[in-house]
Amino acid sequence: MAESKVFTFWQLMENYHITIPIIQRDYAQGRKDKDVQHVRHEFLRVLFKTLQTSEPIELDFIYGTVNEAKHFAPLDGQQRLTTLFLMHWYFAVKEGKLAENKDAFQHFSYETRLSSKLFCKLLVQLTDLDFEADSLSEQIYNVSDFYYGWAYDPTVDSMLTMIDSIHTYSKEYDLPNRLFDTLKVNAPITFQFIDLDSFQLEDTLYIKMNARGKPLTPFENFKARFQQYLEGVDKVDSEEILYKTDTSWSDFF
C-alpha cells in the first residue's frame, strides 16, 4: 500500500479539491434512523471533546485517488470528511471567517447528485445565520437560493440534520474562543491520508465498497450520463443546463 501522511482536514482541503464522485453513495451520518443517530452522536461527542480539551485524536485512514488536477476522490472516508467539512463550515460562519476562507471551502464538493453539488456551493455563500436560534437547517431551507426539490436529496437532508446536531453540541460544550483559527493552524483532529497508486482499480473498488449503499434512481443515473455528455459538447453551457435541470425545471415539473 502507498505511504500514508498525517493530515488535518484543512490541510487536505487546501492541498486538494475533495470531490465525492458520482459512483459513491449518499452522505449517511445525518440520517434519522436510530442506529445512525447513535453513530452520529458518538462521533460528534468524540470530536467536541477533542475540541474542548485539545487532546489529539486520529481518525484512522482516509484514502482514494488523486488526478493530475489534484482532485481527490475518496474511496474510504467520505462520511468522516463530510462531517469535518460541515464542522469547519459551522465555526467559520459562526466566527465570521467564511468569506475570507471561501476559496478553500469551495475545494469540497459532491458529484453524486447535482443537487448535492449545488447545496455545497450554497453553503459557502451563507454568511448571515442566527446562531442564537435553535435550528440552522430551517434558516437554510428558507434561503431564497434553496430549491424545494433539494429536500428530497438524501445527502442534502443528512447534511442539514448534521448541521443542527453540530449546532446543538456547540452549545453543550465549553469551547475555546477563535476555534476556527485553531482548526486551520493547529487542529487536534488528524487522519492518515493515502493516495492510492492503482488508478485502474478505482471503479471496481468503489462498486465493492458501496455494494450496500443506496442506489441512484434511474433519473439520477440519466443526469449523471447527461452531465458527462454535455461537458463534451462545444459551445454548450452545460453548467447552466444542469443547474436548471435540478432547480427551476425540476420545481416546474
VENLIN-V625024 format. One record per residue. N is the residue number from 1. RES is the residue in one letter. OMEGA is omega in degrees with one decimal (999 if undefined). D_LAST is the distance of its C-alpha to the last C-alpha in Angstrom with 1 decimal. Layout:
((N | RES | OMEGA | D_LAST) (N | RES | OMEGA | D_LAST))
This chain:
((1 | M | -179.4 | 48.6) (2 | A | -179.7 | 48.1) (3 | E | -179.7 | 49.8) (4 | S | 176.6 | 48.0) (5 | K | 178.3 | 47.9) (6 | V | -179.4 | 47.6) (7 | F | 160.9 | 44.6) (8 | T | 179.6 | 43.1) (9 | F | -178.2 | 39.3) (10 | W | 176.7 | 39.8) (11 | Q | 179.5 | 42.2) (12 | L | -177.0 | 39.6) (13 | M | 177.1 | 36.8) (14 | E | -174.6 | 39.3) (15 | N | -176.4 | 40.5) (16 | Y | 167.0 | 37.3) (17 | H | -179.0 | 33.6) (18 | I | -174.9 | 32.4) (19 | T | 176.1 | 29.3) (20 | I | -169.8 | 27.9) (21 | P | -177.4 | 27.1) (22 | I | -172.7 | 24.1) (23 | I | 178.4 | 26.3) (24 | Q | 178.1 | 27.1) (25 | R | -179.6 | 25.8) (26 | D | 171.3 | 24.0) (27 | Y | -169.8 | 26.1) (28 | A | -172.5 | 27.7) (29 | Q | 177.8 | 30.3) (30 | G | 178.6 | 28.0) (31 | R | -171.3 | 26.9) (32 | K | 179.1 | 28.0) (33 | D | -169.0 | 30.0) (34 | K | -177.2 | 33.7) (35 | D | -179.0 | 35.0) (36 | V | 176.7 | 32.7) (37 | Q | 179.6 | 33.6) (38 | H | 179.6 | 37.3) (39 | V | -178.5 | 36.8) (40 | R | -176.6 | 34.9) (41 | H | 177.8 | 37.5) (42 | E | 179.7 | 40.4) (43 | F | 179.3 | 39.1) (44 | L | 177.7 | 38.6) (45 | R | 179.3 | 42.0) (46 | V | -178.3 | 43.6) (47 | L | -176.5 | 41.9) (48 | F | 174.2 | 42.7) (49 | K | 177.8 | 46.3) (50 | T | 178.1 | 46.7) (51 | L | -178.5 | 45.4) (52 | Q | -173.2 | 47.8) (53 | T | -176.0 | 50.9) (54 | S | 175.2 | 50.2) (55 | E | -174.5 | 51.5) (56 | P | 175.1 | 50.1) (57 | I | 178.2 | 47.8) (58 | E | -175.9 | 46.6) (59 | L | 175.1 | 43.3) (60 | D | -172.9 | 44.5) (61 | F | 168.8 | 43.1) (62 | I | -175.7 | 39.9) (63 | Y | -179.0 | 39.7) (64 | G | -176.3 | 37.6) (65 | T | 178.3 | 37.7) (66 | V | 179.4 | 38.1) (67 | N | -175.7 | 37.4) (68 | E | 179.6 | 39.2) (69 | A | 179.3 | 36.9) (70 | K | 171.5 | 37.7) (71 | H | -179.4 | 34.3) (72 | F | 177.3 | 35.0) (73 | A | -176.2 | 32.9) (74 | P | 173.1 | 34.1) (75 | L | 175.5 | 34.9) (76 | D | -179.9 | 36.2) (77 | G | -179.0 | 35.7) (78 | Q | -175.4 | 32.0) (79 | Q | -179.9 | 31.9) (80 | R | -179.3 | 35.0) (81 | L | -179.5 | 34.0) (82 | T | 177.8 | 30.6) (83 | T | 178.4 | 32.5) (84 | L | 175.8 | 35.1) (85 | F | -178.6 | 32.6) (86 | L | 179.2 | 31.1) (87 | M | 177.3 | 34.7) (88 | H | 178.8 | 35.8) (89 | W | -177.8 | 32.8) (90 | Y | -177.3 | 33.6) (91 | F | 176.1 | 37.2) (92 | A | 178.5 | 36.5) (93 | V | -176.8 | 34.2) (94 | K | -176.0 | 36.7) (95 | E | 177.1 | 39.7) (96 | G | -176.2 | 38.1) (97 | K | -174.6 | 38.4) (98 | L | -175.1 | 34.8) (99 | A | -177.0 | 34.9) (100 | E | 178.6 | 38.1) (101 | N | -175.2 | 36.9) (102 | K | -177.3 | 33.4) (103 | D | -179.7 | 34.2) (104 | A | -179.5 | 35.4) (105 | F | 177.3 | 32.3) (106 | Q | 177.4 | 30.1) (107 | H | 177.2 | 32.0) (108 | F | -178.2 | 29.9) (109 | S | 175.1 | 26.4) (110 | Y | 174.5 | 24.2) (111 | E | -176.8 | 22.9) (112 | T | 174.7 | 21.7) (113 | R | 179.6 | 18.1) (114 | L | 179.0 | 16.9) (115 | S | 177.0 | 15.8) (116 | S | 179.3 | 19.4) (117 | K | -178.8 | 20.8) (118 | L | 178.3 | 19.1) (119 | F | 176.7 | 20.1) (120 | C | 177.3 | 23.7) (121 | K | -179.9 | 23.6) (122 | L | -179.0 | 22.6) (123 | L | -177.1 | 25.4) (124 | V | 179.7 | 27.9) (125 | Q | -172.9 | 27.0) (126 | L | 179.7 | 27.7) (127 | T | -174.2 | 31.3) (128 | D | 177.4 | 31.4) (129 | L | 179.9 | 30.9) (130 | D | -177.1 | 33.1) (131 | F | 173.5 | 35.0) (132 | E | 179.8 | 36.9) (133 | A | -179.3 | 33.8) (134 | D | -174.3 | 33.4) (135 | S | 172.1 | 29.8) (136 | L | -177.1 | 28.5) (137 | S | 178.9 | 25.1) (138 | E | 178.0 | 24.3) (139 | Q | 179.8 | 25.2) (140 | I | 179.9 | 23.1) (141 | Y | -176.7 | 20.1) (142 | N | 174.6 | 20.7) (143 | V | -174.7 | 21.2) (144 | S | -178.7 | 19.1) (145 | D | 176.0 | 18.1) (146 | F | -178.3 | 16.9) (147 | Y | -174.9 | 13.1) (148 | Y | -176.9 | 12.0) (149 | G | -179.6 | 10.5) (150 | W | -178.7 | 14.0) (151 | A | -179.7 | 15.6) (152 | Y | 175.2 | 14.5) (153 | D | -177.0 | 16.3) (154 | P | 179.7 | 19.8) (155 | T | 178.8 | 21.7) (156 | V | 179.6 | 20.3) (157 | D | 179.1 | 20.9) (158 | S | 178.5 | 24.4) (159 | M | 179.6 | 25.1) (160 | L | 177.4 | 24.5) (161 | T | -180.0 | 26.8) (162 | M | 178.3 | 29.4) (163 | I | 177.9 | 29.4) (164 | D | 178.9 | 30.3) (165 | S | 176.6 | 32.9) (166 | I | 178.9 | 34.5) (167 | H | 179.0 | 34.6) (168 | T | -178.8 | 36.4) (169 | Y | -178.7 | 38.8) (170 | S | 178.4 | 39.7) (171 | K | -175.6 | 40.9) (172 | E | -175.7 | 43.0) (173 | Y | 176.0 | 44.9) (174 | D | -172.2 | 47.5) (175 | L | 178.4 | 46.2) (176 | P | 174.2 | 48.1) (177 | N | 178.3 | 47.2) (178 | R | -176.1 | 45.6) (179 | L | -179.7 | 44.0) (180 | F | 177.9 | 41.6) (181 | D | 177.1 | 44.5) (182 | T | 179.6 | 46.1) (183 | L | 179.9 | 43.0) (184 | K | -168.6 | 43.2) (185 | V | -172.5 | 46.9) (186 | N | -176.6 | 48.4) (187 | A | 178.3 | 45.8) (188 | P | -177.6 | 47.5) (189 | I | -178.8 | 44.5) (190 | T | 174.1 | 44.8) (191 | F | 177.2 | 44.0) (192 | Q | -176.8 | 45.3) (193 | F | 179.1 | 43.2) (194 | I | 172.8 | 43.6) (195 | D | -177.8 | 42.3) (196 | L | -177.7 | 42.4) (197 | D | -171.5 | 44.2) (198 | S | -178.0 | 42.9) (199 | F | -175.4 | 39.7) (200 | Q | 179.4 | 39.6) (201 | L | -169.9 | 39.2) (202 | E | -175.2 | 36.1) (203 | D | 179.8 | 33.4) (204 | T | -179.3 | 35.7) (205 | L | 178.3 | 36.5) (206 | Y | -178.6 | 32.9) (207 | I | -180.0 | 32.1) (208 | K | -177.2 | 35.2) (209 | M | -174.5 | 34.7) (210 | N | -177.2 | 31.1) (211 | A | -178.9 | 31.7) (212 | R | 179.0 | 30.9) (213 | G | -179.5 | 27.9) (214 | K | -177.6 | 24.4) (215 | P | 175.2 | 23.0) (216 | L | 176.7 | 19.7) (217 | T | 176.5 | 16.9) (218 | P | 179.8 | 16.7) (219 | F | 177.7 | 13.5) (220 | E | 176.1 | 15.5) (221 | N | 177.6 | 18.4) (222 | F | -178.4 | 16.6) (223 | K | 178.2 | 15.6) (224 | A | 178.0 | 19.2) (225 | R | 179.8 | 20.6) (226 | F | 178.3 | 18.3) (227 | Q | 180.0 | 19.6) (228 | Q | 179.1 | 23.2) (229 | Y | -177.1 | 22.9) (230 | L | -178.6 | 21.7) (231 | E | 178.3 | 24.4) (232 | G | -178.6 | 26.9) (233 | V | 179.1 | 25.9) (234 | D | 173.8 | 28.1) (235 | K | 176.4 | 26.9) (236 | V | 178.5 | 23.3) (237 | D | -175.5 | 21.8) (238 | S | -178.1 | 20.2) (239 | E | -179.2 | 19.9) (240 | E | -179.7 | 17.8) (241 | I | -179.3 | 15.5) (242 | L | 177.9 | 15.1) (243 | Y | -179.7 | 14.7) (244 | K | 179.2 | 11.7) (245 | T | -175.0 | 10.2) (246 | D | -178.1 | 10.7) (247 | T | -172.1 | 10.2) (248 | S | 179.2 | 8.8) (249 | W | 179.2 | 6.4) (250 | S | 177.5 | 5.3) (251 | D | -179.8 | 5.5) (252 | F | -179.1 | 3.8) (253 | F | 999 | 0.0))
